[in-house]
Structures are given as C-alpha cells and as structure tokens.
C-alpha cells in the first residue's frame, strides 16, 4: 500500500512538473531554444499526426498540406510575404485539433526573413486557425519541412 501511495505521489509530481515545463514553452518558438520545455512537449504530445490519422499516410499528408495552404492564404490576406520561406517545423495540437505550439527553424536554403516577424505571423495564424479536422484521444504533433508557397504535385496523376 505504501508503494502505491509513493508511486501515485511520484506520478502526480511528474505530471505537475511536466505541465509547468510545457507552460514555459512559448506558443511560437525557434527550434533549439527552450530545450527543456520542448523536450517535455515532445513527450507529452508523443502521438504523431500519422497515428491520429490511423496510419494512413495520404490522409495525414492531405491534412498537413491543407493547413499549409491555409497559412499561405492567411499570409496573402494580411499581406505578409512568405514566398521563398523554407522551415523545419514542429506543430503541437491539442485533442480538439487546436494548435498549442509551433516550433520552427529557418532552413539554410530559405530566403532571409526576420524571425520575429515570422514568429508573429505564426502566432497570428494560430489565433485564427481552428479548422484542423483531425481530433485525437490525446495531444499529438508533426515534425516536417515546409516551403512557402505550398505547391503539391501528384507523382502519378489520375485522369
């Protein structure tokens, strides 16, 4: 009985500590900064977009591309130039499909853009975007490269 109580207390401490670490993670941040809260977030949001899409790569890809196109449309709407921006991006969603955090890093082949402006763009996008159609039983994430504007071409187009 004593071991069960100690284990329960340990789990409660761990969950409380993990939650406080995630709260330290900015909504939008550069990958490589905030390493400890980022590490906790990757554990807390351990389910992947692919898993939430029942391991259907086409479905997961379609959802990701649809969101990237929404970013393109939003940038155009607010007259923010993202053309030529290339990033590594880690997006964290809650169970309802809302974006909790976006971590990114400019790729070496990206056009130059001020990271504070790009961060502000991602923050504004998060504030208006609530259309991600995927819901999960737990928090999930996706780490990938993104290039703006978003172009998708089928390898084997069907007529």
Phi and psi restraints in degrees (value plus and minus 20) as a CYANA .aco file:
   2 UNK   PHI     -82.7   -42.7
   2 UNK   PSI     -59.4   -19.4
   3 UNK   PHI     -85.9   -45.9
   3 UNK   PSI     -58.0   -18.0
   4 UNK   PHI     -85.0   -45.0
   4 UNK   PSI     -61.8   -21.8
   5 UNK   PHI     -85.7   -45.7
   5 UNK   PSI     -64.6   -24.6
   6 UNK   PHI     -82.8   -42.8
   6 UNK   PSI     -62.3   -22.3
   7 UNK   PHI     -83.3   -43.3
   7 UNK   PSI     -62.6   -22.6
   8 UNK   PHI     -82.2   -42.2
   8 UNK   PSI     -61.5   -21.5
   9 UNK   PHI     -84.9   -44.9
   9 UNK   PSI     -61.1   -21.1
  10 UNK   PHI     -81.7   -41.7
  10 UNK   PSI     -65.4   -25.4
  11 UNK   PHI     -82.2   -42.2
  11 UNK   PSI     -62.2   -22.2
  12 UNK   PHI     -82.8   -42.8
  12 UNK   PSI     -63.6   -23.6
  13 UNK   PHI     -81.9   -41.9
  13 UNK   PSI     -66.0   -26.0
  14 UNK   PHI     -81.2   -41.2
  14 UNK   PSI     -65.9   -25.9
  15 UNK   PHI     -84.6   -44.6
  15 UNK   PSI     -60.8   -20.8
  16 UNK   PHI     -85.2   -45.2
  16 UNK   PSI     -63.2   -23.2
  17 UNK   PHI     -84.6   -44.6
  17 UNK   PSI     -63.9   -23.9
  18 UNK   PHI     -82.2   -42.2
  18 UNK   PSI     -62.9   -22.9
  19 UNK   PHI     -83.2   -43.2
  19 UNK   PSI     -60.0   -20.0
  20 UNK   PHI     -88.8   -48.8
  20 UNK   PSI     -53.9   -13.9
  21 UNK   PHI     -85.0   -45.0
  21 UNK   PSI     -63.2   -23.2
  22 UNK   PHI     -85.3   -45.3
  22 UNK   PSI     -56.5   -16.5
  23 UNK   PHI     -84.4   -44.4
  23 UNK   PSI     -43.7    -3.7
  24 UNK   PHI     -97.8   -57.8
  24 UNK   PSI     -35.6     4.4
  25 UNK   PHI     -98.8   -58.8
  25 UNK   PSI     101.7   141.7
  26 UNK   PHI     -80.5   -40.5
  26 UNK   PSI     136.8   176.8
  27 UNK   PHI     -79.9   -39.9
  27 UNK   PSI     -60.5   -20.5
  28 UNK   PHI    -147.9  -107.9
  28 UNK   PSI     112.1   152.1
  29 UNK   PHI    -171.4  -131.4
  29 UNK   PSI     140.1   180.1
  30 UNK   PHI    -104.5   -64.5
  30 UNK   PSI     110.3   150.3
  31 UNK   PHI     -80.0   -40.0
  31 UNK   PSI     116.7   156.7
  32 UNK   PHI      84.3   124.3
  32 UNK   PSI     -38.0     2.0
  33 UNK   PHI    -124.3   -84.3
  33 UNK   PSI     138.6   178.6
  34 UNK   PHI      37.0    77.0
  34 UNK   PSI      26.9    66.9
  35 UNK   PHI     -80.4   -40.4
  35 UNK   PSI     -64.2   -24.2
  36 UNK   PHI     -86.4   -46.4
  36 UNK   PSI     -70.3   -30.3
  37 UNK   PHI     -83.2   -43.2
  37 UNK   PSI     -52.5   -12.5
  38 UNK   PHI     -84.6   -44.6
  38 UNK   PSI     -63.2   -23.2
  39 UNK   PHI     -80.8   -40.8
  39 UNK   PSI     -62.2   -22.2
  40 UNK   PHI     -85.1   -45.1
  40 UNK   PSI     -60.9   -20.9
  41 UNK   PHI     -82.3   -42.3
  41 UNK   PSI     -61.8   -21.8
  42 UNK   PHI     -84.4   -44.4
  42 UNK   PSI     -48.4    -8.4
  43 UNK   PHI     -99.3   -59.3
  43 UNK   PSI     -58.6   -18.6
  44 UNK   PHI     -91.3   -51.3
  44 UNK   PSI     -57.3   -17.3
  45 UNK   PHI    -121.6   -81.6
  45 UNK   PSI      29.1    69.1
  46 UNK   PHI     -93.5   -53.5
  46 UNK   PSI     -42.9    -2.9
  47 UNK   PHI     -91.7   -51.7
  47 UNK   PSI     119.5   159.5
  48 UNK   PHI    -115.1   -75.1
  48 UNK   PSI     141.0   181.0
  49 UNK   PHI     -76.6   -36.6
  49 UNK   PSI     -60.3   -20.3
  50 UNK   PHI     -80.0   -40.0
  50 UNK   PSI     -64.6   -24.6
  51 UNK   PHI     -82.8   -42.8
  51 UNK   PSI     -62.2   -22.2
  52 UNK   PHI     -85.0   -45.0
  52 UNK   PSI     -47.5    -7.5
  53 UNK   PHI    -111.1   -71.1
  53 UNK   PSI       5.8    45.8
  54 UNK   PHI      35.0    75.0
  54 UNK   PSI      19.2    59.2
  55 UNK   PHI      39.5    79.5
  55 UNK   PSI       4.3    44.3
  56 UNK   PHI    -116.1   -76.1
  56 UNK   PSI      83.2   123.2
  57 UNK   PHI     -82.0   -42.0
  57 UNK   PSI     -58.0   -18.0
  58 UNK   PHI     -84.8   -44.8
  58 UNK   PSI     -62.6   -22.6
  59 UNK   PHI     -84.4   -44.4
  59 UNK   PSI     -66.8   -26.8
  60 UNK   PHI     -80.5   -40.5
  60 UNK   PSI     -64.4   -24.4
  61 UNK   PHI     -82.8   -42.8
  61 UNK   PSI     -64.0   -24.0
  62 UNK   PHI     -80.5   -40.5
  62 UNK   PSI     -62.0   -22.0
  63 UNK   PHI     -85.4   -45.4
  63 UNK   PSI     -62.4   -22.4
  64 UNK   PHI     -83.2   -43.2
  64 UNK   PSI     -67.7   -27.7
  65 UNK   PHI     -83.5   -43.5
  65 UNK   PSI     -59.2   -19.2
  66 UNK   PHI     -80.4   -40.4
  66 UNK   PSI     -60.7   -20.7
  67 UNK   PHI     -88.8   -48.8
  67 UNK   PSI     -60.5   -20.5
  68 UNK   PHI     -82.0   -42.0
  68 UNK   PSI     -59.7   -19.7
  69 UNK   PHI     -84.3   -44.3
  69 UNK   PSI     -56.2   -16.2
  70 UNK   PHI     -82.2   -42.2
  70 UNK   PSI     -57.8   -17.8
  71 UNK   PHI     -83.2   -43.2
  71 UNK   PSI     -64.2   -24.2
  72 UNK   PHI     -77.4   -37.4
  72 UNK   PSI     -68.8   -28.8
  73 UNK   PHI     -82.2   -42.2
  73 UNK   PSI     -60.8   -20.8
  74 UNK   PHI     -85.1   -45.1
  74 UNK   PSI     -62.6   -22.6
  75 UNK   PHI     -79.6   -39.6
  75 UNK   PSI     -63.2   -23.2
  76 UNK   PHI     -84.9   -44.9
  76 UNK   PSI     -61.6   -21.6
  77 UNK   PHI     -80.6   -40.6
  77 UNK   PSI     -58.5   -18.5
  78 UNK   PHI    -118.9   -78.9
  78 UNK   PSI     -10.3    29.7
  79 UNK   PHI      37.7    77.7
  79 UNK   PSI      25.9    65.9
  80 UNK   PHI    -129.8   -89.8
  80 UNK   PSI     100.8   140.8
  81 UNK   PHI    -102.8   -62.8
  81 UNK   PSI      89.9   129.9
  82 UNK   PHI    -128.5   -88.5
  82 UNK   PSI     -17.2    22.8
  83 UNK   PHI     -80.0   -40.0
  83 UNK   PSI     107.2   147.2
  84 UNK   PHI      68.7   108.7
  84 UNK   PSI     -22.1    17.9
  85 UNK   PHI     -99.5   -59.5
  85 UNK   PSI     109.9   149.9
  86 UNK   PHI    -149.5  -109.5
  86 UNK   PSI     106.7   146.7
  87 UNK   PHI    -156.8  -116.8
  87 UNK   PSI     136.4   176.4
  88 UNK   PHI    -111.8   -71.8
  88 UNK   PSI     113.2   153.2
  89 UNK   PHI    -155.1  -115.1
  89 UNK   PSI     117.8   157.8
  90 UNK   PHI    -145.1  -105.1
  90 UNK   PSI      91.8   131.8
  91 UNK   PHI    -126.0   -86.0
  91 UNK   PSI     115.9   155.9
  92 UNK   PHI    -137.0   -97.0
  92 UNK   PSI     100.5   140.5
  93 UNK   PHI    -129.6   -89.6
  93 UNK   PSI     128.7   168.7
  94 UNK   PHI    -103.9   -63.9
  94 UNK   PSI     159.2   199.2
  95 UNK   PHI     -82.4   -42.4
  95 UNK   PSI     -47.2    -7.2
  96 UNK   PHI    -106.6   -66.6
  96 UNK   PSI     -20.8    19.2
  97 UNK   PHI      71.1   111.1
  97 UNK   PSI     -13.2    26.8
  98 UNK   PHI    -100.5   -60.5
  98 UNK   PSI     124.3   164.3
  99 UNK   PHI     -99.9   -59.9
  99 UNK   PSI     104.2   144.2
 100 UNK   PHI    -113.8   -73.8
 100 UNK   PSI     -59.5   -19.5
 101 UNK   PHI    -168.5  -128.5
 101 UNK   PSI     129.5   169.5
 102 UNK   PHI    -151.0  -111.0
 102 UNK   PSI      99.0   139.0
 103 UNK   PHI    -125.5   -85.5
 103 UNK   PSI     121.2   161.2
 104 UNK   PHI    -169.8  -129.8
 104 UNK   PSI     142.9   182.9
 105 UNK   PHI    -167.3  -127.3
 105 UNK   PSI     108.4   148.4
 106 UNK   PHI     -86.4   -46.4
 106 UNK   PSI     111.2   151.2
 107 UNK   PHI     -96.0   -56.0
 107 UNK   PSI     134.2   174.2
 108 UNK   PHI     -79.7   -39.7
 108 UNK   PSI     -47.3    -7.3
 109 UNK   PHI    -111.9   -71.9
 109 UNK   PSI      -8.7    31.3
 110 UNK   PHI     -99.2   -59.2
 110 UNK   PSI     133.6   173.6
 111 UNK   PHI     -90.6   -50.6
 111 UNK   PSI     136.7   176.7
 112 UNK   PHI     -89.7   -49.7
 112 UNK   PSI     115.0   155.0
 113 UNK   PHI    -172.2  -132.2
 113 UNK   PSI     123.7   163.7
 114 UNK   PHI     -91.1   -51.1
 114 UNK   PSI     107.4   147.4
 115 UNK   PHI     -86.0   -46.0
 115 UNK   PSI     -50.0   -10.0
 116 UNK   PHI     -86.7   -46.7
 116 UNK   PSI     -53.8   -13.8
 117 UNK   PHI     -92.2   -52.2
 117 UNK   PSI     -61.2   -21.2
 118 UNK   PHI     -86.5   -46.5
 118 UNK   PSI     -59.7   -19.7
 119 UNK   PHI     -81.2   -41.2
 119 UNK   PSI     -62.8   -22.8
 120 UNK   PHI     -82.9   -42.9
 120 UNK   PSI     -59.1   -19.1
 121 UNK   PHI     -81.2   -41.2
 121 UNK   PSI     -69.4   -29.4
 122 UNK   PHI     -81.1   -41.1
 122 UNK   PSI     -59.5   -19.5
 123 UNK   PHI     -83.4   -43.4
 123 UNK   PSI     -64.6   -24.6
 124 UNK   PHI     -84.2   -44.2
 124 UNK   PSI     -60.3   -20.3
 125 UNK   PHI     -81.0   -41.0
 125 UNK   PSI     -65.6   -25.6
 126 UNK   PHI     -78.1   -38.1
 126 UNK   PSI     -57.5   -17.5
 127 UNK   PHI     -88.4   -48.4
 127 UNK   PSI     -43.7    -3.7
 128 UNK   PHI    -129.3   -89.3
 128 UNK   PSI     -35.0     5.0
 129 UNK   PHI    -113.4   -73.4
 129 UNK   PSI      96.5   136.5
 130 UNK   PHI    -159.6  -119.6
 130 UNK   PSI       7.4    47.4
 131 UNK   PHI    -123.6   -83.6
 131 UNK   PSI     -11.8    28.2
 132 UNK   PHI     -83.9   -43.9
 132 UNK   PSI      98.9   138.9
 133 UNK   PHI     -97.6   -57.6
 133 UNK   PSI     -27.8    12.2
 134 UNK   PHI    -109.6   -69.6
 134 UNK   PSI     111.0   151.0
 135 UNK   PHI    -138.5   -98.5
 135 UNK   PSI     132.9   172.9
 136 UNK   PHI    -155.7  -115.7
 136 UNK   PSI     146.1   186.1
 137 UNK   PHI    -100.0   -60.0
 137 UNK   PSI     -32.9     7.1
 138 UNK   PHI    -170.4  -130.4
 138 UNK   PSI     151.4   191.4
 139 UNK   PHI     -83.5   -43.5
 139 UNK   PSI     129.9   169.9
 140 UNK   PHI    -164.9  -124.9
 140 UNK   PSI     148.3   188.3
 141 UNK   PHI    -168.2  -128.2
 141 UNK   PSI     150.1   190.1
 142 UNK   PHI    -167.8  -127.8
 142 UNK   PSI     110.2   150.2
 143 UNK   PHI    -136.2   -96.2
 143 UNK   PSI     103.7   143.7
 144 UNK   PHI    -181.5  -141.5
 144 UNK   PSI     155.0   195.0
 145 UNK   PHI    -113.3   -73.3
 145 UNK   PSI     129.0   169.0
 146 UNK   PHI    -157.4  -117.4
 146 UNK   PSI     121.8   161.8
 147 UNK   PHI    -148.3  -108.3
 147 UNK   PSI     113.3   153.3
 148 UNK   PHI    -135.3   -95.3
 148 UNK   PSI     118.5   158.5
 149 UNK   PHI     -91.1   -51.1
 149 UNK   PSI     142.8   182.8
 150 UNK   PHI    -106.7   -66.7
 150 UNK   PSI      99.7   139.7
 151 UNK   PHI    -142.1  -102.1
 151 UNK   PSI     116.4   156.4
 152 UNK   PHI    -148.9  -108.9
 152 UNK   PSI     110.2   150.2
 153 UNK   PHI    -148.8  -108.8
 153 UNK   PSI     110.0   150.0
 154 UNK   PHI     -91.7   -51.7
 154 UNK   PSI     117.2   157.2
 155 UNK   PHI     -92.5   -52.5
 155 UNK   PSI     -58.3   -18.3
 156 UNK   PHI    -144.2  -104.2
 156 UNK   PSI      58.2    98.2
 157 UNK   PHI     -84.4   -44.4
 157 UNK   PSI     122.1   162.1
 158 UNK   PHI    -120.3   -80.3
 158 UNK   PSI     123.9   163.9
